[in-house]
Amino acid sequence: MTVKGRIHSLESFGTVDGPGIRFIAFMQGCLMRCQYCHNRDTWDLHDGHEIEVDELMQQIISYRPFLESSGGGVTASGGEAILQAEFVAALFKACKDEGIHTCLDTNGFVRKYTPIIDELLDNTDLVLLDIKQMDDDKHIALTQVSNHRTLQFAQYLHQRQQKTWIRYVVVGGFTDDVASAQRLAEFIKPMMNVEKVELLPYHELGKHKWEALGETYQLDGVSPPSRETMEQIKHVFTDMGIAAAY
């Protein structure tokens, strides 16, 4: 049976979602409601358009020279890629058959650990796990959902010794304080599968998408963090022996 996925959009020359040049499939649908989301139009589970793995692979293979020459590959992002685990697992299996590096960009919101999750991870070379806040109350305020599933998924990746980069968005009033960064650093310190932490400065580049949908951008007026703040957060991790960069 042909596996179909629901895609929001595709990017053929991504450079920030994994190593090298990436072909990125932005999957449709997400269950988190992050106030700073720059892909607000990916939330609806039924929007976007359907595509088959074979059709998508034809596009990916046409970019293979650029991907291989840069040490890049394919990234499944979103929205939330794990919501379409069967499709992404099939896509990544096809990529591995072609010798193409695979990267899963996820918030870790796994509701049930079925065999398809392991199949997906078995064909994933790198996981980019977005941990938004260690404090659950603050996480709920920021995303409208608990962080329990994300933290359980982080532990699961640790058990599997799955190569992982942690992504941490630094946003004023939510995650730009030293105490929050310290809690995250303490959480991931024992995880030898975590290669580094990517610190992502908050930005307003997705604000226009909220406005296009007739909605109020939740963080209007919040400024990007200063370089001083970013350096301070970075040192929380590096002082604990954890590689971190922004």
ZISULVEN-V73760 format. One line per field, one symbol per residue. phi: phi as a letter, one per 30 degrees, with the letter a starting at -180 (. if undefined). A space follows every 50 residues. Layout:
BEGIN
phi=???
END
This chain:
BEGIN
phi=.dccbccdabbcbdbbcjdidccccdddjacdbddcecbedcdddcdibd bcedddddddddceeddddciclcbcbahbdddbeddddddddddddcic dbbccbcidcdaddedddddddccdbcccccdadddddddddbibdcedd dddeddddddhdebcdcbdcbeibbccddddddddddceddddddacccc debcdceddddddicdddcejddedddddddddededddcicdbab
END
